[in-house]
Amino acid sequence: MTDFKRLQIERPIDDGQALTDDDIYWGPLSNSHPTTLREYGPVTTIDISPTRQQWISVTDSTRVQIYSPDSLSLVRSFYSFKDTAYCGTFRSDGRLICAGSKDGIVRVFDFETRTQLRHFKEHQGSPVHCTHFSRDKTYIFTGSDDRTVRVFDLATEKQLSRFDHVHTDYVRALTPGSATNPHLLLSGSYDRSMKLIDRRMSNSDNILMKFDHGDQIESVLMYANETLAITAGGLYLKVWDLLGGGRLLASLSNHHKAILCTGFTSEQHYLLSGGLDRHVKIYDASTFRVVHTITYPDAVLSLGMIGPNDRALCVGMPGGLWSVKRRDGKQQMSSSSSAISMNNSYDSIRNETNGEMMSSTNSLVPIDDESTNDTKSTASSGSRKTKSRRRFFPSGIVTPTTTDAVATANRRPRLAPYDNYLRKFRASAALDAAFTSAIKRRQPDIVLALFKELSRRQMLKQALAGRDDLSLLKILRYLQKHIAHTTYMPVLIEVAHLISHLYDFSSLSPSDKNNKAMEKLKRTIHDELQFQSELMKTKGVIEIILAAASASTLVENDSFSTNNTVVSTL
């Protein structure tokens, strides 16, 4: 017996929304199912280590936690904070981590040993929201709610500079200069200004440039070549030309709520911004045009891109969740009760000393789960563990090796509900199942494909007849929404024609929902016919103009050739 041929769903292509190269590049990342983990508080900072391992630093509540980018297993955890921790960032060699805190103490940790190497108390209790290492690995830049920007020396554990006249409000954003100019830094504040500071100069002359953003600044960035700077705050993201004297190059307002974080992709070809509107906007770094948008279930507090080739996007949210979307769509699981699968085999994660599985204190939870904050892990249906194949023989259990021939069961693929009904020739039930799947998956082309198949089988009338008011209303609304689409039109015209013959809407009261839906469908068809008529008139006028222009050109050419003939004869 041959397998049943599934319904072939062809997604219509809208010529007005043709796929661009950017859509093709970002589509796999945007459409992949996210891996979501729960933390102990709002995830305020996500930083990616610039080393080959690319560890993920997640700052939340009173801790900074380090995760593996492949398995999302917990690698390190730093708990030495007595109050809320902020801005856990790596040094350029990945060996040290610095973080500020609400109690005003800046701490420096050794990544390998988790030892606290330095702590700086000069901010005297004012929350320190931004900390960064200098590119030459010798200094730490900090910005605090005490309105100061400070520079600390790692070797001597002393404060080198204090800039208390730079800003008049909380300092909430810092970014250091490049390795060629490690003495430069950009600072952004709630006083709506960004300053370019040279730490080598005196306290009165260290401000090289001033930039007025016009709103409270939440994030600042600097390109690696130090030509452009980015400020983000309020509804605006602004681009400034550092080489051109600080002039404003672009002012972008693509978010409809406040922007909270920004970042670059691995090669700085794209710029990212996230905000309270739950969107991550991706901009082309050369044209500053939005090329893609990714939507999340909550506001975006922090983000980080894992390279190379921008293979994963990490996003932190205020509800204690942080999400990882992978370009290849592979989901990794980290839990306290299940093994972490990196290569779909148990051997790759087995501990050499005691043979136990690695585990993590964090949990993998559904995005919409807000009722629990425990440490149990729930894996999605797409991230199941791969079990070893085992065969049972009288002599015991045998696991086949790579050289053994294993007979595989020829199992039939699982059919969708509408395919099952089609297989049993139940046209009406198949149509109902198609509507259910289309609403669940947000794919109206499923219903279109089923209409085509029913029309081919000459079962369309059977599927539409004898329907109750609710199911008929669903079909009428579908027709009214999609009948003007050029791809849907040929099939839906036939469906509308059959419905008008099968049901008598004149006997219904004007307030009936089906009667109102039918009137809307009629108006939609009437408007489309008028639109097509206007297009045909416009087409006729254009053809007349083109024909007249072509005729005049021919007359001019004929007269010109006649004159040339007369002249040559004379």
C-alpha positions, 0 to 999 in steps of 0.5 A: 500500500502506497503512502498518502500524498500530503497536502502541498502548501505553496506560500504565496509571494507578495511582489511588494514584499520581495525577500532581500539579501538581508531577509535571507541572512536574518530569516533563519535566526529570526524564525528559529525556536528560542532556548529560554532560561530563567534567572533570579532577577532582571537580566540587565547586561549580556556580554560576550567574551572576545576570546575563541570560546565566546563565553556568555556573561549574564548579569542579574540580581546579585550575581554574574553567571557565565554560560557556554555558548554551545550547550548553555551550561553554567560554567562559572558563577560569581556571588560576591555581591551584597546588593544588585550587580550591574554590567558584568563585562569581560576584559579583551583577553577573557581572563578577568571580569569586572562588575559594578553594584548598587552598593557602589563597589566595583569588583574584579574577578579572575575567570578561571579561579573565580577569585575576587582580585580587586575592589574599588570603593571610591564611589562611596555607596552610589550605584555603579551601572557601567564598568568597562576595561580599557583596550590595553587591559590596564585600566577600568572605566566606571560611571555612577549615579554620583554623576562621576566618571572614574578611571582605576588602575588594575595593577596598583588598585588606585583611582587615577582620575575622577571626572566630576564636572563631565555630567550633571545627572546619572551616568548610565553608559560608557564605551572605551576607545580602540586599542590604538587609543585606549585613553579615550572613552565615551560617556552617556548620561541622563543629562541628555549628553554624551562626552568624548573624554581623554583621560590623559588631559587635565580635569578641565580640558579632558572633554574633547567633544560634546553631543546633545542627544535630546533625551536620557541616554541609555547606551553608547557605542563607538565603531572600531575605527573610531569614526562614528559614535552611536547614542540611544535613549528615548525613541531615538538612536542617533549617529554622530561623525567623530571625524567631522567635528561631532556633526549629526549624521542620522536620527533614527526613530524606529521604536515606538517605546524607549530604547534600552540597549544597543550592540554590534554584530560580530563584524560590525556590519549591522547595528542592533537596538532593543527596547520596551516595545519588545523588538530588536531592530537590526540596522545596516551599519552603512546605510542605517536602514532597518533590515530586519525586526525580531519580536520577543515576549517582553521588553528587551533590557540587554542583548549580545551577538555570538560570532562568527557569522552572527550564529546566535543572538542572546537577549535579556528581559526584565522578568528574569528570562533570557533567550538564545536564538540560533541561526542553525536552529539547534536547541541545546538543553541545560537542566539540573535533572537531565544531561546536556546534549552537545553532540547528541551522544552521552559520551561527549558529556560524561565526567571522566572521574565519576561518570556523572552527567553535567548539570546546571542550576538554571532552568529551561522554561517556556516563554509564557510560564510566569507561574513558577520560579523553581529549578525544574527544567522543561524541554520543548518538543523540539529538544529531546535527548537522543537515546542510544539504539539497543537491541534485546537478545536472549544472551542480554542487551547488545548495543550495535557498533558502527560496523553492524547492519541495523534494520530500520523500521519503515514507519509512515510519517505522521499526517496533519489532521486535515490530511487524515480527513482528506484520506478518509474523503471527509471534505467538511471535516478537513476544511475545519481542521485546515482553519484550525491549523491556519489560525494556530500557525498563522498560515492562511495559505493552508486553507488556500491549499485545501481549497485547491485540493478540494476543487481538484477532487470536485469536493468543494461543494460537499465541503461548503454545504450544510454548515452552521452559522459559526463555521460559515462566518469563519469562511466568509471572513476569510474570503473578505480578507484574502479575496483581493490578493492576486494569488488567492483570487482565482480559487476564492472566486470559485468558493464565493460563487458556490457560497452565494448559490448554496446559502440564502442570505436574503432571509437573514436579518440585517443584524445577523453576523453572517449577513454582515460578513456577506455584505462586507464581502460584496463591498470588497469585491465591488471595490476591487472591481472598481480598482481594476476598472481604474487600472484598465482606464489608466493602462488605456491612457498610457497606451494612447500616449505611447502610441502617439509618441511613437507615431510622432517619432516615425513622422519626424524620421520620415520627414528627416529622411525625405529632406536628406533625399532632396538635398542629395538630389540637388 
